[in-house]
Amino acid sequence: AMAHAGVAAGLELAGFTSQDAFLLSMGILDLASENRDDGTQLRLVQELKQLTLGSEMGESFKVLAMVKNTEESLAGFSLRDRAASL
């Protein structure tokens, strides 16, 4: 419904994917590789799991991008773009 409304308003569908695919495409795992104290690192890994695991928020939340007058592809949809499913 949102994609159709955007197209009706003159926008172009640029991408649609799950939260996990979007965050992974944007390099969220790079955060986990930075040096931190053990407590901070453990908390960060737990938060990353919550955001990206399919059994958590990873598949429950979706990302939809609509654009106007642009030819650039969006990096967040490079791993998996489900725009064709809309």
SULQUI-V180417 format. One record per backbone hydrogen bond with DSSP energy under -1.0 kcal/mol. CO is the residue of the C=O (numbers start at 1). NH is the residue of the N-H. E is the energy in kcal/mol with one decimal. If there is no record, write none. Layout:
co: {CO/CO}
nh: {NH/NH}
e: {E/E}
This chain:
co: {1/2/3/4/5/6/7/12/15/16/17/18/19/20/21/22/23/24/27/28/37/38/39/40/41/42/43/44/45/46/47/48/49/50/53/53/57/58/61/63/65/65/67/74/75/82/83}
nh: {5/6/7/8/9/11/10/67/65/82/63/22/23/24/25/26/28/27/30/31/41/42/43/44/45/46/47/48/49/50/51/52/53/57/56/58/61/20/19/17/14/15/12/77/78/85/86}
e: {-2.1/-2.3/-2.4/-2.4/-1.3/-2.8/-1.7/-2.7/-2.8/-4.3/-3.2/-2.3/-2.8/-2.5/-2.3/-1.7/-2.2/-1.2/-1.7/-1.4/-2.6/-2.5/-2.1/-2.4/-2.5/-2.1/-2.3/-2.7/-2.2/-2.0/-2.0/-1.9/-2.7/-2.3/-1.4/-1.8/-1.9/-2.2/-2.7/-2.1/-2.9/-1.3/-3.1/-1.6/-1.9/-2.0/-1.7}
